[in-house]
Amino acid sequence: MITVGAAVEPLGITSPVPMSGFAARTEPSAGEHDVLGARALAMDEIVLIAIDVCALEEGTCRAIAGGVRPEAPEQVIVTATHTHAGPCSTPTRLTRCEPEIEQAIIDAAIAAGASARGSRRSCTMEYRAAHGVGVAFDRRHADRAVDPPVQMLQFTAVGSGGVPGGAGAGRVVASLLTYPCHPVVLDGTNRLLSGDYVHPLRERIEAENPGSIAVFATGCAGDINTGHSAEASYSLQGSTSRTFAEAHRVGTRVAEAALAADPAGVGTAGEGASAADPMGAGTAGADPASGSRDMGPASLVTAPVTVAMTRPDAARVAEDSAAWTRDLATAEPGRATLLSLWLDWARAVPEGADWTGRVSAFRLGDVTVVALPGEPFLAVAEQISAQVDGPCVVLGYADGCPGYFPTMGEYPHGGYEVEDAHRYYGMPGPFAAGSAEILVEKAVEVCRALG
């Protein structure tokens, strides 16, 4: 038996407000393209909340979890969709937000979580997955082909009181989707608040199932976007390909790939419910999944994880600062803004040499859902999935976002995610090589603890 409820609460943040996601963009928002919100999905006693912002700090996530379930905050997972067209949302990282903005985010998320818990009803669940989406690219290595799956869990009511055929039976209550691709279709010249491609993706899913709520949680997208380098974000030059029309195309494409995949029943709410139609071998891009069986109560295991940072010494900081100061004199505006930010970081390098967050996993029937902090690279999800039986859904940006987690083999290549991003994040240094592998090890550990 699984009970599911979902809810959406607008953030209530209006323009003008500082935006987050592009260090070179310093102008405030000029309006709203989409209504940004906190979307909550309650699954038995577990609550997953996805918020339309670039990142969240650990303290913000703890405040939300404590407000939704004060008796068991560890049963609440809070994620950021990672839209780069959202309001500032972090008190000490990226573009800093004011206390009232953080509180608005907390209040909206708590309200959504409470409403989702209050609307739970008995449901069956289907799992869908499809490759061949065709919009994700390795932004660090243009010659490397990637084909991550879009995954969707869809929850359908079995009737009031858990009685098959009762009132509301057969209605889709909620969908949980994930795809590992940066919501950064829109470039740094955009000044309208938006969920980026995530917004039209959810709209398409909800149009297919009127009255339902679609919750999207971004996967391990640290090195994946729609085809431009991270360094392109330094520029304030507009791009003819990074538009709202393109965000709509990408979001719709991802949604339709999920909808086209054949469903597989991976659990039932009650006795003897029939399996969903098996996944057809003739459906291009579909992934196989397990058959139907009775689904027990959803269970969650969480554990702390500590990783080290490579803190630069004073001599290195001084050398870099001198080089940035020289470059500043001739840098174009976007680059100049970035260099100024780096110089500010160098004048007061944050304290600390390690960071502690948490890794969580829960199981719904045969499907395992893993929630990781920060911006893990795609290979992190692939390594975890390879060690977990049955379908595995790996989410990033969960319960705190302190920066990127590149896999070991990426450190020799350097680049923004390895060498530079920690300054915009306001961290003492980049995470040490091997940190992503520590996340993998901890994730597999909590998955095995599920039994």
C-alpha positions in Angstrom: 0.0 0.0 0.0 1.3 3.4 -0.9 -0.5 6.7 -0.3 0.4 9.7 -2.5 -0.4 13.4 -2.4 1.0 16.3 -4.3 0.8 20.1 -4.1 2.2 23.3 -5.6 2.8 26.6 -3.7 3.9 29.7 -5.6 7.1 31.3 -4.2 5.5 34.7 -4.3 8.8 36.4 -5.2 8.3 39.1 -7.8 10.5 41.4 -9.8 12.8 43.2 -9.4 14.9 40.8 -7.5 18.6 39.6 -7.9 18.9 36.5 -10.0 21.2 33.5 -9.6 23.0 31.2 -11.9 25.2 33.6 -14.0 28.1 35.3 -12.1 28.3 37.9 -14.9 24.6 38.9 -14.7 24.3 41.6 -12.0 21.1 43.3 -13.2 17.9 42.3 -11.3 15.0 40.5 -12.9 12.7 42.6 -15.0 9.5 40.5 -14.8 8.1 37.0 -14.6 7.8 34.6 -17.5 6.6 31.7 -15.4 5.1 31.3 -12.0 7.8 29.8 -9.9 6.9 27.5 -7.0 7.6 24.8 -4.6 6.2 21.4 -5.6 5.8 18.7 -3.0 5.2 14.9 -3.5 4.2 13.0 -0.4 4.7 9.2 -0.6 3.5 7.5 2.6 5.7 9.3 5.2 8.4 10.5 2.8 8.1 14.0 1.3 10.1 15.2 -1.7 10.0 18.9 -2.4 11.4 20.5 -5.6 11.8 24.3 -5.7 12.3 26.5 -8.7 15.6 28.1 -7.7 19.2 27.6 -8.8 20.5 26.2 -5.4 19.6 25.8 -1.8 21.9 25.8 1.3 21.8 23.0 3.9 20.3 25.3 6.6 17.5 26.3 4.3 16.7 22.7 3.6 16.8 21.8 7.2 14.4 24.6 8.0 12.0 23.3 5.4 12.2 19.7 6.5 11.7 20.7 10.2 8.6 22.7 9.2 7.1 19.9 7.1 7.8 17.1 9.5 9.1 18.3 12.9 8.9 14.9 14.4 10.9 13.3 11.6 12.7 15.9 9.4 15.0 13.2 8.0 12.0 11.9 6.0 11.9 15.1 3.9 14.2 15.7 0.9 14.4 19.2 -0.5 15.8 19.8 -4.0 16.4 22.8 -6.3 15.5 22.4 -9.9 18.6 24.4 -10.7 17.0 26.8 -13.0 19.4 29.6 -13.9 16.5 32.0 -14.4 15.3 32.0 -10.8 15.7 34.5 -8.0 18.6 34.5 -5.7 18.1 31.8 -3.1 21.2 31.2 -1.0 22.3 33.4 1.9 26.1 32.8 1.5 26.6 31.2 -1.9 26.2 32.1 -5.6 24.3 35.4 -5.8 23.4 36.1 -2.1 19.8 36.5 -1.2 18.2 38.7 1.5 16.7 37.0 4.6 13.1 37.8 3.4 13.7 35.9 0.1 15.0 32.8 1.9 12.0 33.0 4.3 9.6 33.2 1.3 11.1 30.1 -0.1 10.9 28.3 3.2 7.3 29.3 3.8 6.2 28.2 0.3 8.0 24.8 0.6 6.5 24.1 4.0 3.0 25.0 2.8 3.4 22.7 -0.2 4.7 19.9 1.9 1.9 20.1 4.4 -0.7 20.3 1.6 0.8 17.2 -0.1 0.7 15.2 3.1 -2.9 16.2 3.7 -4.0 15.1 0.2 -2.5 11.6 0.3 -4.6 8.8 -1.2 -4.1 5.2 -2.2 -2.3 4.8 -5.5 -0.7 2.4 -7.9 2.6 3.3 -9.5 4.1 2.9 -13.0 7.7 3.4 -13.9 8.7 4.7 -17.4 12.2 5.3 -18.8 13.4 6.2 -22.2 16.7 6.9 -23.9 17.2 8.7 -27.2 15.8 12.0 -25.9 18.4 13.8 -27.9 18.8 17.1 -26.1 21.6 16.4 -23.6 25.3 16.9 -24.3 28.6 16.6 -22.4 29.5 20.3 -22.0 33.1 19.5 -21.2 33.9 17.1 -24.0 32.1 17.8 -27.3 33.4 14.5 -28.8 31.7 12.4 -26.1 28.2 11.2 -26.8 25.8 10.9 -23.9 22.3 9.4 -23.8 20.9 9.7 -20.3 17.4 8.5 -19.7 14.4 10.5 -18.8 12.6 8.7 -16.0 9.1 9.0 -14.7 7.1 7.6 -11.8 3.4 8.1 -12.2 0.9 7.6 -9.4 -2.7 6.7 -10.2 -5.5 6.7 -7.7 -7.3 3.4 -7.0 -10.4 5.0 -5.5 -11.5 6.5 -2.3 -10.5 4.6 0.8 -8.2 2.3 -1.2 -11.2 0.6 -2.8 -10.5 -0.3 -6.5 -13.2 1.3 -8.7 -14.2 3.8 -6.1 -14.5 7.6 -6.6 -11.5 9.0 -8.5 -10.1 5.6 -9.5 -7.9 5.7 -12.6 -7.0 9.4 -12.2 -3.3 10.3 -12.3 -2.6 12.1 -9.0 1.0 13.0 -9.6 4.1 12.3 -11.7 7.8 12.5 -10.6 10.2 13.1 -13.4 14.0 13.4 -13.6 16.4 14.1 -16.4 20.1 14.9 -16.0 20.5 18.2 -18.0 21.2 21.7 -16.7 18.1 24.0 -16.8 20.3 26.6 -18.5 18.8 26.8 -21.9 18.2 30.5 -21.3 21.4 32.6 -21.3 22.7 35.3 -19.1 21.0 38.1 -21.0 17.6 36.8 -19.8 16.1 38.8 -17.0 12.7 37.2 -16.7 12.1 34.8 -13.9 11.5 31.3 -15.3 11.8 27.6 -14.6 13.7 27.3 -17.9 12.9 24.0 -19.8 11.5 22.5 -16.6 8.3 24.7 -16.8 7.1 23.6 -20.2 8.1 20.0 -19.3 5.7 20.0 -16.4 3.0 21.7 -18.4 3.1 19.0 -21.0 2.9 16.2 -18.4 0.0 17.9 -16.7 -1.8 18.6 -19.9 -1.7 14.8 -20.6 -3.2 14.2 -17.2 -5.6 17.0 -16.3 -5.8 17.7 -12.5 -2.5 16.0 -11.8 0.7 17.6 -10.5 4.1 17.1 -12.1 7.2 17.3 -9.9 10.5 17.6 -11.7 13.8 17.0 -9.9 17.0 17.5 -11.9 19.4 14.5 -12.1 23.2 14.4 -12.0 23.7 17.2 -14.5 27.0 18.7 -13.3 28.6 18.2 -16.8 25.5 18.0 -18.9 23.6 20.7 -20.7 22.0 21.4 -24.1 25.3 22.0 -26.0 27.4 25.0 -24.8 30.4 25.2 -22.5 30.1 26.4 -19.0 32.5 29.2 -19.9 29.8 30.6 -22.2 28.1 31.8 -19.1 30.9 34.4 -18.5 29.6 36.3 -21.5 26.7 38.7 -21.6 26.4 38.3 -25.3 22.9 37.0 -26.3 22.5 33.7 -28.2 19.9 33.1 -30.9 19.7 29.5 -29.8 19.1 30.1 -26.1 15.6 31.4 -26.1 12.2 30.7 -24.5 11.2 29.0 -27.7 14.1 26.7 -27.4 13.4 26.1 -23.7 9.8 25.1 -24.7 11.1 22.8 -27.4 13.5 21.1 -25.0 11.0 20.7 -22.1 8.3 19.4 -24.4 10.7 16.9 -26.0 11.8 15.5 -22.6 8.2 15.2 -21.5 7.0 13.5 -24.7 9.8 11.0 -24.5 8.7 10.1 -21.0 5.0 9.8 -22.1 5.9 7.7 -25.1 7.8 5.1 -23.0 5.8 2.0 -22.2 4.9 1.7 -18.5 5.8 -1.1 -16.3 3.9 -1.8 -13.1 6.4 -1.9 -10.2 4.0 -2.1 -7.3 0.4 -2.1 -6.3 -1.6 -0.3 -3.6 -3.7 -3.2 -2.3 -4.0 -6.8 -3.0 -3.9 -8.4 -6.4 -4.0 -5.4 -8.6 -3.0 -6.3 -12.2 0.3 -5.4 -13.7 0.5 -2.5 -16.1 1.1 -3.4 -19.7 4.7 -4.8 -20.1 7.1 -2.6 -21.9 6.9 -3.4 -25.6 10.1 -4.5 -27.3 9.0 -2.5 -30.3 9.0 0.8 -28.5 12.1 2.7 -29.5 14.2 4.0 -26.7 12.3 2.2 -23.9 14.1 0.7 -20.9 12.9 -2.6 -19.4 11.7 -2.7 -15.9 10.5 -5.2 -13.4 7.0 -6.6 -13.3 4.3 -5.9 -10.8 4.3 -7.0 -7.2 2.7 -5.9 -4.0 4.3 -2.6 -2.8 5.1 -2.3 0.9 5.3 1.1 2.7 7.8 3.5 1.3 11.0 3.4 3.3 13.9 5.9 3.5 17.5 5.7 4.7 19.8 8.6 5.1 23.4 9.1 6.2 25.9 11.9 6.6 28.7 12.2 4.1 31.9 14.3 4.6 34.2 15.3 1.7 37.5 17.3 1.7 38.2 20.5 -0.3 41.5 21.4 -1.9 42.1 24.8 -0.2 44.6 26.9 -2.1 47.5 28.3 -0.1 48.2 32.0 0.4 50.9 32.1 -2.3 48.6 30.6 -4.9 45.8 33.0 -4.0 48.2 36.0 -4.3 49.5 34.7 -7.6 46.0 34.3 -9.0 44.9 37.6 -7.7 47.7 39.4 -9.5 46.8 37.7 -12.8 43.1 38.5 -12.4 44.0 42.2 -11.7 46.1 42.4 -14.9 43.3 40.8 -16.9 40.7 43.1 -15.5 42.0 46.1 -17.3 41.1 44.7 -20.8 38.4 42.2 -20.0 35.0 42.5 -21.7 32.1 43.4 -19.3 31.0 39.9 -18.5 34.5 38.6 -17.9 35.3 41.7 -15.8 32.4 41.1 -13.5 33.6 37.5 -13.0 37.2 38.6 -12.3 35.9 41.1 -9.8 33.9 38.4 -8.0 37.0 36.2 -7.9 39.1 39.0 -6.5 36.4 39.6 -3.8 36.7 35.8 -3.0 40.5 36.0 -2.7 40.4 39.0 -0.3 38.5 36.8 2.2 38.8 33.1 1.4 36.2 31.2 3.4 37.3 29.1 6.3 37.2 25.3 6.3 38.7 22.3 4.6 35.8 19.9 4.4 32.1 19.8 4.0 29.4 17.6 5.4 26.0 16.9 3.8 23.7 13.9 3.5 22.9 11.2 1.0 19.4 9.6 1.1 17.6 6.7 -0.7 14.1 5.4 -0.6 12.3 2.5 -2.3 8.9 2.5 -4.0 8.2 -1.1 -5.0 11.1 -2.2 -7.1 12.3 1.4 -7.8 15.1 2.9 -5.8 15.3 6.7 -5.6 18.7 8.2 -4.5 19.1 11.9 -3.5 22.6 13.5 -3.7 23.8 16.9 -2.7 25.5 19.4 -5.0 26.1 19.1 -8.7 27.3 15.5 -9.4 28.6 14.6 -12.8 26.5 12.2 -14.9 28.9 9.3 -14.3 28.1 9.4 -10.6 24.5 8.4 -11.3 25.6 5.7 -13.8 28.0 4.2 -11.2 25.3 4.1 -8.5 22.7 2.6 -10.8 25.1 -0.1 -11.9 25.3 -1.3 -8.3 21.6 -1.2 -7.4 19.1 -3.9 -8.4 16.1 -2.8 -10.4 15.3 0.7 -11.7 17.3 3.4 -10.0 16.5 7.1 -10.1 19.3 9.4 -9.0 18.6 13.0 -8.2 21.1 15.8 -7.7 20.9 19.2 -6.0 19.3 17.7 -2.9 19.5 18.9 0.7 22.2 21.5 -0.1 24.2 22.6 -3.1 27.9 23.4 -2.3 29.3 23.0 -5.8 30.4 20.5 -8.4 31.3 16.8 -7.8 33.5 15.8 -10.8 34.5 12.2 -11.1 38.2 11.3 -10.6 39.0 11.2 -14.3 37.9 14.7 -14.9 40.4 16.5 -12.7 43.3 16.3 -15.2 41.1 18.2 -17.7 40.6 21.2 -15.4 37.9 23.6 -16.5 35.2 25.6 -14.7 33.6 22.8 -12.8 37.0 21.5 -11.5 39.0 24.7 -10.9 36.8 27.8 -10.8 33.2 27.3 -9.7 34.0 27.2 -6.0 34.7 30.9 -6.0 31.1 31.8 -7.2 29.8 29.2 -4.8 31.7 31.0 -2.0 33.5 27.8 -0.9 37.2 27.6 0.4 38.2 25.5 -2.6 37.1 22.8 -5.1 36.2 19.4 -3.8 39.2 17.1 -3.7 39.6 14.4 -6.3 37.7 11.3 -5.1 34.8 13.2 -3.6 32.4 12.1 -6.2 33.4 8.5 -5.6 32.8 9.0 -1.9 29.2 10.0 -2.8 28.8 6.9 -4.9 30.1 4.7 -2.0 27.7 6.3 0.5 24.8 6.1 -1.9 25.3 2.4 -2.5 25.6 1.9 1.3 22.3 3.6 2.0 20.6 1.7 -0.8 21.8 -1.6 0.6 20.5 -0.6 4.1 17.0 -0.4 2.6 17.2 -4.2 2.4 
